[in-house]
Amino acid sequence: MAIEKEERNFRIVGKTNVISESENGEWNLEANLVSWFNHPARLELRHWSPDHMKMDKGPRFTKEEAIRLRDTLVSMNIEEMDF
C-alpha cells in the first residue's frame, strides 16, 4: 500500500529496507521507491521519522543509476575495506 502525503506531494510506492535506526528511535535511514509530483518513482536514501511525517534530504537514483551503484559497491569489495 502506498503512503501518501498530499502536503508534500509525494508517494512512497515501494518500501524496500530500513538500513539503520537512530539510537533515540527518532530517525530511520531507509531505501524507498518514492514518486514526487506524480513523476516516475526513484530509489531514495533518506532519514525518515518512523511515521514518515518528517524526512531529511538524501540522494535519488533512477533505475539505471541504482544498478550502476549496486555494481560499483560490489566491485569495491567493501567487506575487506577498513572504515
C-alpha positions as CSV (number, residue, x, y, z in Angstrom):
1,M,0.0,0.0,0.0
2,A,1.4,3.4,-1.0
3,I,1.9,6.1,1.7
4,E,0.6,9.4,0.5
5,K,1.4,12.8,2.0
6,E,-0.5,15.4,0.0
7,E,1.0,18.4,1.7
8,R,4.4,17.4,0.3
9,N,3.0,15.8,-2.9
10,F,4.9,12.5,-2.7
11,R,4.0,8.8,-2.5
12,I,6.2,6.0,-1.1
13,V,5.3,3.4,-3.7
14,G,7.7,0.8,-2.5
15,K,9.3,0.5,0.9
16,T,12.4,-1.6,0.4
17,N,14.6,-1.5,3.5
18,V,15.4,0.1,6.8
19,I,19.2,0.4,6.7
20,S,19.7,1.8,10.2
21,E,17.8,3.3,13.2
22,S,19.0,6.2,15.4
23,E,19.7,5.3,19.0
24,N,16.8,7.6,20.2
25,G,14.4,6.0,17.7
26,E,13.5,9.3,16.1
27,W,15.0,8.6,12.6
28,N,15.4,5.6,10.3
29,L,17.8,5.6,7.3
30,E,15.6,4.0,4.6
31,A,15.8,2.9,1.0
32,N,12.4,3.5,-0.6
33,L,10.9,4.0,-4.0
34,V,9.4,7.5,-4.0
35,S,7.3,9.4,-6.5
36,W,7.3,13.2,-6.3
37,F,4.6,15.3,-8.0
38,N,3.4,12.2,-9.9
39,H,6.7,11.7,-11.6
40,P,8.1,8.1,-12.0
41,A,9.4,6.7,-8.8
42,R,13.1,6.7,-8.0
43,L,15.1,4.9,-5.3
44,E,15.8,7.3,-2.5
45,L,18.1,7.0,0.6
46,R,16.8,9.3,3.3
47,H,16.3,9.6,7.0
48,W,12.6,9.3,7.9
49,S,10.7,9.6,11.1
50,P,9.1,6.2,11.9
51,D,5.6,7.7,11.0
52,H,7.0,9.2,7.7
53,M,5.8,12.6,8.7
54,K,9.3,14.1,8.7
55,M,12.2,13.5,6.4
56,D,15.7,14.7,5.7
57,K,17.4,15.2,2.3
58,G,19.0,12.3,0.5
59,P,20.2,11.1,-2.8
60,R,17.8,9.9,-5.5
61,F,18.6,7.3,-8.2
62,T,16.9,6.3,-11.4
63,K,16.8,2.5,-12.0
64,E,19.8,2.7,-14.2
65,E,21.7,4.7,-11.6
66,A,20.7,2.3,-8.9
67,I,22.0,-0.6,-10.9
68,R,25.3,1.2,-11.5
69,L,25.6,2.0,-7.8
70,R,25.0,-1.7,-6.9
71,D,27.6,-2.8,-9.4
72,T,30.1,-0.2,-8.1
73,L,29.6,-1.3,-4.5
74,V,30.0,-5.0,-5.4
75,S,33.2,-4.3,-7.3
76,M,34.7,-2.3,-4.4
77,N,34.8,-5.4,-2.2
78,I,33.5,-3.4,0.8
79,E,33.8,-6.3,3.2
80,E,37.6,-6.1,3.1
81,M,37.8,-2.3,3.5
82,D,38.7,-0.7,6.8
83,F,36.3,2.2,7.6
